Amino acid sequence: MLKIYNTLAREKQVFTPIVAGKVSMYVCGMTVYDYCHLGHARVMVVFDMVSRWLRASDYQVTYVRNITDIDDKIIRRANENGETITQLTQRFIDAMDEDSAKLGVIRPTIEPKATEFVDGMIKMIATLIEKGFAYVADNGDVFYSVNNFEGYGKLSGKSLEDLRAGERVEVDTHKKDPMDFVLWKSVKPNEPSWDSPFGGPNGGKGRPGWHIECSAMSAHYLGEHFDIHGGGQDLQFPHHENEIAQSEAAHSGAIKGEAAHSHDGKPCQMVNCWMHNGFVRVDDEKMSKSLGNFFTIRTVLEQYDAEVVRFFILRAHYRSPLNYSDQHLDDAKSALNRLYTALRGIEVEVAAIDWQQNQAASFKTAMDDDFNTPEALAVLFDLANEVNKTKTPASAALLKSLAGLVGLLQRNPDEYLQGQVSANNGSVENFNIDQLIIQRNEAKQSKNFAEADRVRKLLADAGIILEDSPQGTTWRRA
């Protein structure tokens, strides 16, 4: 029985899809004006893991992850570069796809671009104006009136008074309330624009604000009510709070000042389960350009194998902070090497997983408990220890099959490990030499001399000489 922590409810809840056997999931994607960073990598990998496990749990998953290809930062960067917005965004969409593929991320079912849905955004904004939830300001911008939506703040758990006191909001004299947020921005010089019916000094020409795009796209592909909405913790407020206000006001039978309800009077709810992954931190400080501790995926992949980065991300629970450092990446590399080392020299024929088997059942229990990947990976290490001792093909097959459900251990072990040696200039420090010596000694005790010789040769190829004596085995560099 799968349980997921629902940010809206502030507790783990048994997951029950709206339509039996099917899951509808929307995740806020990237704003494509620069290369993706580690925070983006975490969103990619976490919700790839979620969608993989849902499919392994026999659900048919429709996974939508949007691409923001129009906003202030994109316009500013394109103007600075002297290129069109399309040229800029397509270049970074291509780069995002390359980074995502290297991390083993399966493409979402649908990846809509914001600019493809401006008409839908205009229709939703017009509905909000008609129902009294939005207004056209004297400068032509359209704002959402948070005072007119009963329940604003329910995702963040704060009242409007708390939010006004504790949040920084943009000072805009055209707003009726400082907490009101923009739905439509009136046209400005050197910016793209679309025609709208909203009027104002520029005849309604302008472009959508950021928040409205996700409300329009999620409704288009998944309907007015869907199962899961995900994204980074930083989006919980204001972006996701604003999505709820927009969507539930637009799709309900309510008018301003009323609680969102369906046209037959029942409560209206946009999303059943809200999921948020934790922040990425660098040496225990939040990753930030202003602090100079900002790392793109490409920069990290120059130093570490992409599967090591994926393993590093999955090693932490998705809701916990993820602390990036070279030491943590080195530890992840060493740990992943141990798993691959256990699979070396064994002919693995992957078969259907027997979920009654102890390790498989433990893995499933962990994943069904709010996608507890740290516990699930611990099961993989228990299996690897068993494989090291017994070299049983069935145990090795189970190890590879379970790991595959979270996108790990699907490469040829010899090729992967040799690649790690080459990448490390012949050093095997991150192989865990002591663990390999133990593995060799166990092979010798079980009279598996071929395996013992293989381990010795692996170390010798990397410049590590083993010396056996009655007191045990030691090693030195050649």
C-alpha positions as CSV (number, residue, x, y, z in Angstrom):
1,M,0.0,0.0,0.0
2,L,1.7,3.2,-1.2
3,K,1.7,6.1,1.1
4,I,2.9,9.6,0.0
5,Y,3.6,12.7,2.1
6,N,1.0,15.3,1.0
7,T,2.2,18.8,1.6
8,L,-1.3,20.1,1.7
9,A,-2.4,17.6,4.4
10,R,1.0,17.7,6.2
11,E,1.0,14.0,6.6
12,K,1.6,10.7,4.8
13,Q,-1.6,9.5,3.2
14,V,-2.6,6.2,1.4
15,F,-2.4,7.0,-2.3
16,T,-5.7,6.3,-4.0
17,P,-5.8,7.5,-7.7
18,I,-8.9,9.3,-9.0
19,V,-9.2,6.7,-11.7
20,A,-8.3,3.2,-10.7
21,G,-5.1,2.0,-12.3
22,K,-4.1,5.4,-13.7
23,V,-2.1,8.2,-12.3
24,S,-2.0,11.8,-13.5
25,M,1.1,13.8,-12.4
26,Y,2.2,17.3,-13.2
27,V,5.7,18.6,-12.2
28,C,6.9,22.2,-12.6
29,G,9.9,22.1,-15.0
30,M,12.7,24.4,-16.0
31,T,12.9,28.0,-17.1
32,V,15.2,27.6,-20.1
33,Y,17.5,30.6,-20.2
34,D,20.7,28.9,-18.9
35,Y,22.2,25.5,-18.2
36,C,20.4,23.3,-15.6
37,H,21.9,23.2,-12.1
38,L,21.9,20.6,-9.4
39,G,18.6,21.8,-8.1
40,H,17.1,21.0,-11.5
41,A,18.9,17.6,-11.5
42,R,17.2,16.7,-8.2
43,V,13.7,17.6,-9.6
44,M,14.5,15.5,-12.7
45,V,15.8,12.5,-10.8
46,V,13.3,12.5,-8.0
47,F,10.1,12.6,-10.1
48,D,11.7,10.2,-12.6
49,M,12.1,7.8,-9.6
50,V,8.5,8.5,-8.6
51,S,7.1,7.8,-12.1
52,R,9.2,4.7,-12.4
53,W,7.9,3.3,-9.1
54,L,4.3,4.1,-9.9
55,R,4.7,2.2,-13.2
56,A,6.4,-0.7,-11.3
57,S,3.3,-0.7,-9.1
58,D,1.2,-1.3,-12.2
59,Y,-0.2,2.2,-12.7
60,Q,-0.6,3.7,-16.1
61,V,1.2,7.1,-15.6
62,T,0.6,10.3,-17.5
63,Y,3.5,12.5,-16.5
64,V,3.5,16.1,-17.6
65,R,6.5,18.4,-17.0
66,N,6.3,21.9,-18.4
67,I,8.9,24.1,-20.0
68,T,8.8,27.8,-19.2
69,D,10.0,29.4,-22.5
70,I,8.8,33.0,-21.8
71,D,9.5,35.1,-18.7
72,D,11.5,38.1,-17.6
73,K,14.8,36.3,-17.3
74,I,14.5,34.8,-20.8
75,I,13.6,38.1,-22.4
76,R,16.5,39.9,-20.6
77,R,19.0,37.2,-21.6
78,A,17.9,37.1,-25.2
79,N,18.2,40.8,-25.5
80,E,21.7,40.8,-23.9
81,N,22.8,38.1,-26.3
82,G,21.3,39.8,-29.4
83,E,19.3,36.6,-30.3
84,T,15.7,35.7,-30.6
85,I,13.9,34.2,-27.6
86,T,13.3,31.0,-29.7
87,Q,17.0,30.7,-30.4
88,L,17.9,31.1,-26.8
89,T,15.3,28.7,-25.4
90,Q,15.8,26.0,-27.9
91,R,19.5,25.9,-27.2
92,F,18.9,25.4,-23.5
93,I,16.1,22.9,-24.1
94,D,18.5,20.8,-26.1
95,A,21.1,21.1,-23.3
96,M,18.5,20.2,-20.7
97,D,17.5,17.1,-22.7
98,E,21.2,16.1,-22.9
99,D,21.8,16.5,-19.2
100,S,18.6,14.7,-18.3
101,A,19.4,11.7,-20.6
102,K,22.9,11.4,-19.0
103,L,21.2,11.2,-15.6
104,G,19.1,8.3,-16.7
105,V,15.9,10.3,-16.7
106,I,13.1,8.9,-18.8
107,R,11.3,11.6,-20.8
108,P,8.0,12.7,-19.3
109,T,4.9,11.6,-21.2
110,I,4.3,15.2,-22.3
111,E,6.5,18.3,-22.2
112,P,4.5,21.4,-23.1
113,K,6.0,24.8,-23.7
114,A,4.3,27.8,-22.1
115,T,4.2,29.7,-25.5
116,E,2.1,27.0,-26.9
117,F,-0.7,27.6,-24.4
118,V,-1.1,31.4,-24.3
119,D,-4.7,31.2,-25.7
120,G,-5.6,28.8,-22.9
121,M,-4.1,31.2,-20.3
122,I,-6.0,34.1,-21.8
123,K,-9.3,32.2,-21.5
124,M,-8.6,31.3,-17.9
125,I,-7.7,34.9,-17.0
126,A,-10.9,36.1,-18.7
127,T,-12.9,33.6,-16.6
128,L,-11.2,34.8,-13.4
129,I,-12.0,38.5,-14.3
130,E,-15.6,37.6,-15.0
131,K,-16.1,35.8,-11.7
132,G,-14.5,38.6,-9.7
133,F,-11.2,36.9,-8.8
134,A,-9.0,39.1,-11.0
135,Y,-9.0,42.8,-12.2
136,V,-7.4,44.9,-14.9
137,A,-5.2,47.6,-13.4
138,D,-4.9,51.1,-14.8
139,N,-1.6,50.2,-16.5
140,G,-3.1,47.2,-18.4
141,D,-1.7,44.5,-16.1
142,V,-4.2,41.9,-14.8
143,F,-3.9,40.9,-11.2
144,Y,-5.4,38.1,-9.1
145,S,-7.1,39.4,-6.0
146,V,-6.1,37.1,-3.2
147,N,-8.6,38.6,-0.8
148,N,-11.4,37.3,-3.0
149,F,-10.3,33.6,-2.8
150,E,-11.3,31.9,0.4
151,G,-8.6,29.6,1.6
152,Y,-5.6,31.4,0.1
153,G,-2.5,30.1,2.1
154,K,-3.8,26.6,2.7
155,L,-0.8,25.0,1.0
156,S,1.8,27.1,2.9
157,G,-0.2,26.9,6.1
158,K,-0.3,30.6,6.6
159,S,-3.0,33.2,6.7
160,L,-3.0,36.2,4.5
161,E,-2.1,38.3,7.5
162,D,0.9,36.0,8.2
163,L,2.0,36.1,4.6
164,R,1.8,39.9,4.5
165,A,3.9,40.2,7.6
166,G,6.5,37.6,6.7
167,E,6.9,37.6,2.9
168,R,8.7,40.0,0.7
169,V,6.4,41.1,-2.1
170,E,6.9,43.3,-5.0
171,V,5.8,46.9,-4.4
172,D,3.5,47.8,-7.2
173,T,1.2,50.8,-6.9
174,H,-1.2,49.3,-9.5
175,K,-2.1,46.5,-7.1
176,K,-5.1,46.7,-4.8
177,D,-3.3,44.6,-2.2
178,P,0.5,43.9,-2.0
179,M,-0.2,40.1,-2.0
180,D,-2.0,40.3,-5.3
181,F,0.0,38.6,-8.1
182,V,0.2,39.3,-11.8
183,L,-1.7,37.1,-14.4
184,W,-1.0,39.2,-17.5
185,K,1.7,41.8,-18.1
186,S,0.9,44.7,-20.4
187,V,3.2,45.0,-23.4
188,K,6.6,46.7,-23.0
189,P,9.3,47.7,-25.5
190,N,11.5,44.9,-26.9
191,E,9.2,42.2,-25.5
192,P,7.0,39.6,-27.3
193,S,3.3,40.1,-27.0
194,W,-0.1,38.6,-27.7
195,D,-3.5,40.1,-28.3
196,S,-5.9,39.8,-25.4
197,P,-9.5,41.1,-24.6
198,F,-8.4,42.7,-21.4
199,G,-8.2,46.3,-22.6
200,G,-6.0,48.9,-20.9
201,P,-3.8,51.6,-22.3
202,N,-2.1,49.2,-24.7
203,G,-5.3,47.6,-26.0
204,G,-4.8,44.4,-24.1
205,K,-1.6,43.4,-25.8
206,G,0.9,41.7,-23.5
207,R,2.2,38.4,-22.2
208,P,1.2,36.0,-19.4
209,G,2.7,36.0,-15.9
210,W,4.5,32.9,-14.7
211,H,1.9,31.3,-12.4
212,I,-0.9,31.1,-14.8
213,E,0.9,28.8,-17.3
214,C,0.9,25.8,-15.0
215,S,-2.8,26.1,-14.2
216,A,-3.6,26.3,-17.9
217,M,-1.3,23.4,-19.0
218,S,-2.2,21.0,-16.2
219,A,-5.9,21.5,-16.8
220,H,-5.4,21.0,-20.5
221,Y,-3.7,17.6,-20.2
222,L,-4.8,16.2,-16.9
223,G,-8.2,17.9,-16.3
224,E,-9.5,20.2,-13.5
225,H,-8.8,17.6,-10.8
226,F,-5.7,15.3,-10.9
227,D,-3.6,13.0,-8.7
228,I,-0.2,14.5,-8.0
229,H,1.5,17.9,-8.5
230,G,5.2,18.0,-7.8
231,G,8.1,20.4,-7.7
232,G,10.9,21.8,-5.6
233,Q,10.3,23.1,-2.1
234,D,11.0,26.6,-3.2
235,L,7.8,26.5,-5.4
236,Q,5.5,25.7,-2.5
237,F,5.0,29.5,-2.0
238,P,4.1,31.5,-3.9
239,H,3.9,29.5,-7.1
240,H,1.9,26.5,-6.1
241,E,-0.2,28.5,-3.7
242,N,-1.1,30.7,-6.6
243,E,-1.8,27.8,-8.9
244,I,-4.4,26.5,-6.4
245,A,-6.0,29.9,-6.2
246,Q,-6.2,30.3,-9.9
247,S,-7.3,26.8,-10.8
248,E,-9.9,26.3,-8.1
249,A,-11.4,29.7,-8.6
250,A,-11.6,29.3,-12.4
251,H,-12.9,25.7,-12.4
252,S,-15.3,25.9,-9.5
253,G,-18.9,27.3,-9.3
254,A,-17.8,29.9,-6.9
255,I,-17.7,33.6,-7.3
256,K,-15.5,36.1,-5.4
257,G,-15.5,35.6,-1.6
258,E,-16.8,32.0,-1.8
259,A,-15.0,28.8,-1.0
260,A,-14.1,26.9,-4.2
261,H,-16.8,24.4,-4.9
262,S,-18.0,22.4,-7.9
263,H,-21.1,23.5,-9.8
264,D,-23.1,20.9,-7.8
265,G,-22.0,22.5,-4.5
266,K,-19.4,20.0,-3.6
267,P,-15.9,21.1,-2.5
268,C,-13.5,21.8,-5.5
269,Q,-9.9,20.6,-5.3
270,M,-7.3,21.0,-7.9
271,V,-4.8,18.3,-6.8
272,N,-5.2,15.4,-4.4
273,C,-1.5,15.1,-3.4
274,W,1.2,17.8,-3.4
275,M,4.8,16.6,-3.4
276,H,7.9,18.8,-2.8
277,N,11.5,17.7,-2.9
278,G,14.0,19.4,-0.5
279,F,16.7,22.0,-1.3
280,V,20.2,21.3,-2.5
281,R,22.8,22.6,-0.1
282,V,26.5,23.1,-0.7
283,D,28.7,22.4,2.3
284,D,25.6,22.9,4.5
285,E,24.7,26.3,2.9
286,K,21.8,26.7,0.4
287,M,23.0,26.6,-3.2
288,S,22.9,30.2,-4.5
289,K,24.5,32.2,-7.3
290,S,25.0,35.1,-4.8
291,L,27.0,32.8,-2.5
292,G,29.2,31.6,-5.4
293,N,28.4,28.0,-4.6
294,F,26.3,27.4,-7.7
295,F,27.0,24.2,-9.8
296,T,25.5,23.3,-13.2
297,I,24.9,19.6,-14.0
298,R,27.5,19.9,-16.7
299,T,30.2,21.1,-14.4
300,V,29.5,18.2,-12.0
301,L,29.5,15.7,-14.8
302,E,33.0,16.8,-15.8
303,Q,34.2,15.3,-12.6
304,Y,31.7,12.5,-11.8
305,D,30.0,9.8,-13.7
306,A,26.3,10.7,-14.3
307,E,25.1,7.5,-12.6
308,V,27.1,8.4,-9.5
309,V,25.3,11.8,-9.4
310,R,21.9,10.0,-9.8
311,F,22.9,7.6,-7.0
312,F,24.0,10.5,-4.8
313,I,20.6,12.2,-5.3
314,L,18.6,9.0,-4.5
315,R,20.7,8.2,-1.5
316,A,18.9,11.0,0.4
317,H,15.1,11.0,1.0
318,Y,13.5,13.3,-1.6
319,R,12.0,15.5,1.1
320,S,15.3,15.9,3.0
321,P,18.0,18.6,2.2
322,L,20.6,17.2,-0.1
323,N,24.1,18.4,0.9
324,Y,26.5,18.6,-2.0
325,S,30.3,18.3,-1.5
326,D,33.1,16.5,-3.2
327,Q,33.3,14.2,-0.2
328,H,29.7,13.2,-0.5
329,L,30.1,12.6,-4.3
330,D,33.2,10.5,-3.6
331,D,31.3,8.5,-1.0
332,A,28.5,7.9,-3.5
333,K,31.0,6.8,-6.1
334,S,32.6,4.3,-3.8
335,A,29.2,2.9,-2.8
336,L,28.1,2.6,-6.4
337,N,31.3,0.9,-7.3
338,R,30.7,-1.7,-4.5
339,L,27.3,-2.6,-6.0
340,Y,28.8,-2.9,-9.5
341,T,31.7,-4.9,-8.2
342,A,29.3,-7.5,-6.7
343,L,27.8,-8.1,-10.2
344,R,31.1,-8.7,-11.9
345,G,31.8,-12.1,-13.4
346,I,28.2,-13.3,-13.0
347,E,25.9,-14.2,-15.9
348,V,22.7,-12.4,-15.0
349,E,19.4,-13.3,-16.6
350,V,16.9,-10.8,-15.4
351,A,13.5,-12.3,-14.6
352,A,10.2,-11.1,-13.1
353,I,10.7,-10.1,-9.5
354,D,9.2,-12.4,-6.8
355,W,7.8,-9.8,-4.4
356,Q,7.4,-12.5,-1.7
357,Q,11.2,-12.9,-1.6
358,N,12.6,-11.2,1.6
359,Q,14.8,-8.6,0.0
360,A,12.3,-7.8,-2.7
361,A,9.5,-7.4,-0.1
362,S,11.8,-5.1,2.0
363,F,12.6,-3.0,-1.1
364,K,8.9,-2.6,-1.9
365,T,8.1,-1.7,1.8
366,A,10.7,1.1,1.6
367,M,9.5,2.5,-1.7
368,D,5.8,2.3,-0.7
369,D,6.7,4.4,2.4
370,D,6.8,7.8,0.7
371,F,9.5,6.6,-1.8
372,N,12.1,5.9,0.9
373,T,15.1,5.5,-1.4
374,P,17.7,5.4,1.4
375,E,16.0,2.3,2.9
376,A,15.6,0.8,-0.6
377,L,19.3,1.3,-1.4
378,A,20.2,-0.3,1.9
379,V,18.4,-3.4,0.7
380,L,20.6,-3.4,-2.5
381,F,23.7,-3.4,-0.3
382,D,22.4,-6.3,1.7
383,L,21.9,-8.2,-1.6
384,A,25.3,-7.2,-2.8
385,N,26.9,-8.7,0.4
386,E,25.0,-11.9,-0.3
387,V,26.1,-11.9,-3.9
388,N,29.7,-11.4,-2.8
389,K,29.5,-14.4,-0.5
390,T,27.6,-16.8,-2.7
391,K,27.9,-15.6,-6.3
392,T,24.4,-16.9,-6.8
393,P,23.0,-15.8,-10.2
394,A,19.5,-15.5,-8.8
395,S,20.7,-13.0,-6.1
396,A,22.6,-11.0,-8.7
397,A,19.6,-10.9,-10.9
398,L,17.4,-9.7,-8.1
399,L,20.0,-7.0,-7.3
400,K,20.1,-5.8,-10.8
401,S,16.3,-5.9,-11.2
402,L,15.5,-4.0,-8.1
403,A,18.1,-1.4,-8.8
404,G,16.7,-1.0,-12.3
405,L,13.4,0.1,-10.8
406,V,15.1,3.3,-9.7
407,G,17.4,3.6,-12.7
408,L,20.6,2.1,-11.4
409,L,23.0,-0.8,-12.2
410,Q,21.9,-1.3,-15.8
411,R,25.4,-1.0,-17.4
412,N,27.9,-3.7,-17.9
413,P,29.8,-4.0,-14.6
414,D,33.3,-4.5,-16.2
415,E,32.8,-1.5,-18.5
416,Y,31.5,0.7,-15.8
417,L,34.3,-0.1,-13.3
418,Q,37.0,0.1,-15.9
419,G,35.6,3.5,-16.8
420,Q,35.9,4.6,-13.2
421,V,39.5,3.5,-13.1
422,S,40.2,5.4,-16.3
423,A,38.4,8.5,-15.1
424,N,40.5,8.4,-11.9
425,N,43.8,8.1,-13.8
426,G,44.4,4.5,-12.8
427,S,43.6,5.1,-9.1
428,V,41.1,2.7,-7.4
429,E,40.8,4.6,-4.1
430,N,37.1,4.9,-4.7
431,F,36.8,1.2,-5.3
432,N,37.2,0.6,-1.6
433,I,40.4,-1.5,-1.8
434,D,39.8,-3.2,1.6
435,Q,36.4,-4.4,0.4
436,L,37.9,-5.9,-2.7
437,I,40.5,-7.7,-0.6
438,I,37.7,-9.1,1.6
439,Q,35.9,-10.2,-1.6
440,R,39.1,-11.9,-2.9
441,N,39.7,-13.7,0.4
442,E,36.1,-15.0,0.5
443,A,36.6,-16.2,-3.1
444,K,39.8,-18.1,-2.1
445,Q,38.1,-19.7,0.9
446,S,35.2,-20.9,-1.3
447,K,37.8,-22.2,-3.8
448,N,36.6,-19.8,-6.4
449,F,40.1,-19.1,-7.7
450,A,39.0,-17.6,-10.9
451,E,37.2,-14.8,-9.0
452,A,40.2,-14.3,-6.7
453,D,42.5,-13.9,-9.7
454,R,40.1,-11.5,-11.3
455,V,40.1,-9.2,-8.3
456,R,43.9,-9.3,-8.0
457,K,44.2,-8.4,-11.7
458,L,41.6,-5.6,-11.4
459,L,43.8,-4.0,-8.6
460,A,47.0,-4.7,-10.4
461,D,45.7,-3.0,-13.5
462,A,45.1,0.1,-11.4
463,G,48.6,0.0,-9.8
464,I,47.7,-1.8,-6.6
465,I,49.9,-4.8,-5.5
466,L,48.6,-7.3,-3.1
467,E,50.9,-9.1,-0.7
468,D,49.7,-12.2,1.1
469,S,51.2,-13.4,4.4
470,P,50.1,-15.6,7.4
471,Q,49.0,-12.4,9.1
472,G,46.7,-11.5,6.2
473,T,46.7,-9.5,2.9
474,T,48.1,-6.0,2.6
475,W,48.5,-3.8,-0.4
476,R,50.9,-1.2,-1.8
477,R,51.1,1.0,-4.8
478,A,53.3,-0.4,-7.7
